[in-house]
Amino acid sequence: MKKKVAIIGSGFSSLAASAYLAQAGHEVTIFEKNTTVGGRARQLKKDGFTFDIGPTWYWMPDVFERFFADFGKTPSEYYDLIKLNPAYSVYFGKRDFITIGDTLDKICLAFEKEEPGSSKKLKEFIAEAKDNYDIAIKDLVYRPGISPLELVTPVTIKKLGQFFSTISKEVRKEFDNPRLISILEFPVLFLGAKPSNTPAFYSFMNYADFGLGTFHPKEGMYSVIRGMKELAKSLGVVIQVGQNVEKILVEGNKATGIVVNGEEITADIVLSGADYHHTETLLEPKFRQYSESYWNKRTFAPSSLLFYVGFSKKLKNVEHHTLFFDVPFEAHAKDIYDTPKWPEEPLFYASFPSKTDAEAAPEGQEAGIFLIPLAPGLEDTPELRSQYFDIIMDRFEKLTLQEAKKYVIFKESFCVNDFIEAYNSYKGNAYGLANTLFQTAFLRPKLKSKKVKGLFFTGQLSVPGPGVPPSLISGKLVSSLIQKEVMS
């Protein structure tokens, strides 16, 4: 039965859902408040430089392949993938870094150099992580988070202990070297919580890292958005930008449409890929599922201070992805999760897409993206942004033994206030709701409203969780729930 579907937002989850719903024969329109599609995965172009504003890591290529295969397509029909070698490097001191290669054998050599005997333990750890990956990514995450029974299978029962242990505990059982521990704990930061609060089962992220590798889509992550937009439009999806949704219309207990830029738009189904908390503020209070107290008690993934920097020369001693872990991780994590404040000694990450992709910067120049994780809801001022740019650039120059700051042509920044303004993000969080034990699967905000028939949600604050691959999966899950409601 054909239905009129209004989708709020045009990020990965919304675009994915729109394609599935259009494929099922529905009349689908996306309403995006910004002037370009992509949600948090938009693009910045300036003076010949190109930057991904949001995600810069392409992991779990099998999830992207599975998405496009659902439409008889392949990713290569829409964008070109480059496997990075090295995948990334991690700085621990002045010209002191560990390079992560593009195969497990290369990574084992790097580990063995740091801690003799560690390569055997690493292979065993990654074998267990692969087992978890096969269970999670090929099965569990494709369940809609309706019931705790979704997690109960003969295989997961054997893994039960891993849900009550943590990544930190499991890594430290096997490895003593603090540098290797930091590298093994790094991937779960994509899940938005401290490794000490992340269930050990999520070691599947280590397999995504060391087993599957790190890729770069030519022209950046935004090329994936462009591909998904092309796919959606080919299926009949209508995409409207500059369309600010101001209200969700409800009659009785049924969603009947939305108000966009002051105009009422009727719909049989309303699906929001926008911030979950913000979406519920578009409803009358009696139709909201979750209170302000509920949201305030959740563990949110960090916000970020980002800089998009054009350099007038090529930079040395850095890879496409470079992490700077030369200061204590726990101190910075405490400033994010425990006693939120601006960190005294921030860890940071840098991406130089022009190392791989010549089109990211003019010839002989370099595009740099710098990211500092922050607690959501912090004060955000131009003075603080400038102060922290100086902090990380001073460290960057000392660690990589080069001058860089004097070669800055321009820099743009993006922080808490921008996440709120651009994405209506709760407290300016960047990644959504963290995947802690009590915020996993059926314990996350629901894809389907319990109070309003015909109202659905998708994206990183819902099921299955934060990150680009989970957002694709979220779009598939919610479209299946919508289909069930339509057919019932």
N, C-alpha and C positions, 0 to 999 in steps of 0.2 A: 504494500500500500504506500503510494507516494506521499511524502510529507514535506512541508516547507520548514527548513532548518536554518535558524540564525545562529551563527558562530561568532562569539566575541573574542577578538584577538587573532593574530596570524603567526604565532610561533610554531615551533616544530610539532607540538601536540595538536594544535588546531589545524594545521595544514594536513597532517596525517589523517585526522578524523574526517576532515572535509573530503578527502579523496575516497576513503572507505564508504562514506555515506552517499557520495555522488555515484560511486560504482554500484551501490545497492538501489539506485534509481530515485533518490530523493533530490529535491530542489534545494541546493545549498548556497548560502551567501555568507561570506566572511566580512565582518565589520572591524576594521583596524583603526585605532585612534591616531596612530602616527602616519607619516606620509609615505612610508615604505613598509613592505611586509617583512616578517622575520621575528617579531617580538624582540627578545633579548639578543637575537643573533643577527642584528643589523650590521651595516657596513659604513665605514667612514672613508671618504676619498678626499684628499687634499694635496694640492701642489704636486701631483704625480705619484703620491703615496696611497696605498690601499691598506686599510686595517679592518680586521674583524672586531666589531665593538664588543661582542660577547664571547661565546665559546671559541677556543682556538685549538683544542685537542680533538682529534678524530680517532676514537677507540671503538672497539667492538664492531668491526666492519661487517660481521655476519648479521647483525641486527639491521643495518642499512640494506644489506642484500635481501634479507627476508622481507623487509617492507616493500621494496620495489618489485620483488618477485610476486607479491600478492596481486600485482597489476600486470603481470607478464612482462616486466621490465627488469633492467639491471642498472646499478648505479652508473656504469660506464656510458650509458646512453645519455646521461645528464651532466656528468663531470668526470674529470680525470683524477685518479688517486696516485699519490707518490708515497711509497713506504720510506720513512725517514731512517737513515743510517748515518750517524747514531740517532737513536730515538730521542735522547736528551742527555744533558750532563748536569751534575749536581756539584756545586761549589761548597767546600767546607772551610776554605782558607785561601790565602793569597796564592794564586796559580795552583791551587790544590783542589782537584776535582776528580770525580769518578764519572766515567762515560758509560752510558747504557747503550749497548749495541742493538742491532736489529734481529738478533737470534739469541735463543737461550744459551747456546754454546759460547757465544761472545760474552754474554753477561756472566756466565759461570767463570770465565777467565778473569774478568774484572773482580768478582767476589773472591776468588782464590788468591789473587794478588793482595787483597786487603786482609783476608783471614784464611790462612791455610786450612783446608778441610771443609770450607764452607760451601764449595760447589756441590758436593754430594748432598748436603742438607738442603741446599737451594732446589736441586732437582726433585727431591722428595716433597718439599713444600709446594712447588709449582704443580707437581702431579696431583696433590690433594686439592690445590686451587682449581685445577682443570676439572676435577671431578665435581667440585662445587659449581663451577661455571656451567657445566653441562646440565646440572640439576636446576640451577637458577634461571639462566638465560634461555635455555631451551624449553623450560616448562613453567616453573613457579611464577616468574614475572609476567607471564601471559595469563594470569588468573586475576579476576577483577577486584579482589580485596573485599568480598562480601562476607565471607565466613572464615573463622579460624581453621575450619576443616580443610580449606584449600592448601594449607601448609602440611597437612598430615598425609604422608604417603609412606610406603614401605622404605623408600630410600631416605626421606627426611627424618624418619624416626631414628635411623642409625646416626644421623648428624645432629641429634637434639642437643648434645653437649656443646656444640659449636655456637648455638644461639645464646648460651649462658656463659660462654667464655668471650674474650675479646681479642681483636687483632693484636693489640699490644702484648697480651699474655702469650699468645701462640708464637709470635715472632721471637719474643725473648726466651722462650723455651729452647729455641734452636740456635739463636745467634747472639754473640756477645759483643761484637763490634758495633759501637754506637752509630757509625756512619752507614753500615749496612742495614741496621735497624731503621734508620731514618728513611732509607730508600724503599724498604719493604712496607713501611707505614704510609708512605706518600700517596699511593693510589687511592686509599680509602678516603682521603681528603675530598675527593670528588663526590663522596656521599654526604658531605656536609657536617660531619661530627669528628670529635677527637678519636684517634685509634683506640684509646682506652675506654671509649663508650660505644664502639662499633662492634657488633657481634662477629665472632671469628669466622662464621660462615661466609662473610663478605670478602674473604680472601680471594674469592673469584675475581676481584678487581686486579689482583696480582697476576692472574693468568691473562686477563685482558692486556695488561702491560707487557709482561715478559713473554707470554705465549703467543699472542696475536700481533703485538707490535703497535707502533704509533704511525699514523698516516697524515698526510696533508693533501686536502683537495686543492687542485690547481685553482688559483684565484681565491683561495680561502674557504672557510666554512660557509660563507654566504653563497657559494656556488651550490651547496646542498639545498639551501633555501630556494634558490632560483629553480633548481631541478624539481623540487616538490611543488612549487608554485606552477611550473609548466605542466606537471602531471595533473595537478588538481584542475587547472583550467581546461585541460584536454578532456577531462571527465565531465565538464559542465559547471564547475564551481565558479561562482561570481565573487570577485574580490574587490571590496571597496575600501580605500584608504581615506584618512582624514575624517573618520567616522567615530565620534566619541559616544559610546553607549552610556546613557545617563540613568536608565531605569530598566528593570525587568518587570514586565506587566504580568499580573496574576489575577485571574478571575476564579472565585471559589478557591480551589487549591491547585489550579492548573495554569501553567505558564502559557500566555497567549501572544507574547511578542516582546519587543524592546522599544525603548525611546532612544532615538539616535539624533543628535544635534537638534533636539526639540521636536522631532517628527516620530510619530508612532509607526512602527513596522510590525505587522502581524506575523506570527510564526506558530507552527504546531509544536516544534521542539526548539528549546533554547539551550545551547551548549556554550559554556564559557571556558576558554583557555587562558583567560586573564587571571591575575592574582586572585586566589580563592577568597581570601578575607575581603578584598575590595569588591568582588562580585556579590558577596552576600550583603554588602552595604547598598547595593542597587535594589534590594528587596525591602519591603516593609519588615520591621523587626520581628513580627510574629512568624514570618516565613524563613527566618534565618536558623540554620541548624546549630551553629557554633557561636558561643558568646565571646565577648571581648576577653573575658577571663580565660577562656579556653585557649585563644590564640596567644595570649600573653604567657601562658605556661608551657607552650610548645618550645622544643629546641629547634631553632632555625639555623640553617646553614649560614655561613658568613655573608656579610656584604663585602665590598671591595673598593679600594681606591685604584683606579686604572689610569695609566698615562699612555697616550698614543703619540709617539715621538718620531719626528723626521730628523735623521742625521745626515750631514753633508758628506760623510765618508763611510766606507765600509768598516765595520768593527771586527776585531780579531778576538781569538780565545773564547768564543761563545758558539754554541750550536743553535739550531732553529729554536729548540726549547731548552732553556737553561734555568735551573733552580738554584737559589742562593740560601743554603742552610748553614751559614757560617755563624749563626747565633742560636741560642738554645730554643728548641722547638716548644718545650713545655711552657716556657715563660710567655711566648706569643700566644699559644693556645689558651692559657689562663686569661689573657687579656681579651680573648674573643668570647669564651664560654663561661668563665667562672666569675670574674669581676670585670665586666666589660669596660674597656677604655682604649684609647689610642696606645698602641704598643710602643714601649721604649726602644726596643731593638727588634724591628720587624723582619721576619722572613719575607722574601719576595720571589717572584717568578718573572722571567722575561721571555718573550717570544720575538724572534726575528724572522718573519716570513720571507723576507727578501733573501735569506740564506738559501732557500729552496726554490722560491718563485720569483723570477726576475721581474715580473710585472708588478710586484708589491712596492717597488721603489724605483726612482730614476736610476739610470746607469751610474755606478760608482757611489751610490748612496745607500742608506740602510733604513728600513722601517723597524721600529722597536715598540713593542707593547710591554708595559711593566704593570704588575699586579701585586698589591699588598692586601692580604685578607684582613678584614676588620669585623668587629662585632656590629650587628645591625643596630640602628637607632642612635648611633653616635652623632655628636655635633659635627657638622660638616661646613667648613669655611674655606674661602680662598687661601687664607693664611696657613691653615693646617695642610692643605694640599701642597702648597709651595714648600713648606717646611719638610714634608715627607719626600717630596721629589729630591730635594737637596740631600737628604739622608741616604736614600737608596743610590743616587748617582755617585756620591762620594764613596760608598762601599763598592759599587760596581767598578769604579775606576781602580781602586786599590786591589780588589780581588782579581781583576782581569788584566792588570798591569797596562792600562792604556788611558789616554785622555779621551773623554767622550762628551762631557757637558759643554765644552766650548764649540763643539760641532753640531749642537742642537739648532736646527732651522726653525722648528716650531714644536710645541707640545699642546695637546688637548687633554683634558682630564674628565673623569666620570666617577662619581662617588655616590654616597648615600642619598643626597638630595636628588640626584639625577635618576637613580633607580625608582624613587618615589614619583618624580615628575613624569618620566617616560613610560613607566610600567605599572604605576599604582602599587608598587611593591611594598608589602607589609614591613614597616620599619626600615625600608631600603635594603632588604636582603637581596643577595645576588643569585642564590642557587636554590631557594625554596626551603622545604622542610627537611631537616636532617634525617637520615636513616638510622636512628637508634633502635634498640630492642623494642621499646614501647611506641615507636612510630614506624613500624614495619607492617606491610601488607594490610590486613583488615583493621589495623589500629591507626591507619592514616585517614584523613578526611575523605569521605566517600565520593565516588564518581557520579553517583545518582543521588539527587536530593531526596531526603526522607520526608520533607514537608510539602514540596511542590511537584506535582506530576508534570512530566515533560521538561524538567530542568536538570541539566547534567553539567559535570565539571571535568576538566582534564588538565594535565600539566604537572609541574614539579612539586606542587603542594599536595597533590593527590597520589593515586596509585599509578605506577609502582614506586616513583621517587625522583630525586633530582638527577640531572644530567641529560645529555642529548639522546642517547639510545633509549633510556627509560621514557622520555617524552614521546618518541615515536611509538613505543609500545602502549603508552597511555592513550594515545589517539586511537589505536586499534581496539583496545579494551572498551573504551567508552562508546565507540561506534557499534560494537557488538551488543552492549547493553541497550542502546537506543533501538537497535533492530528488534531486540526481544520485546521491548515495550510497544513498538509499532505493530508487531505481529500478534501481540496478546489481545 
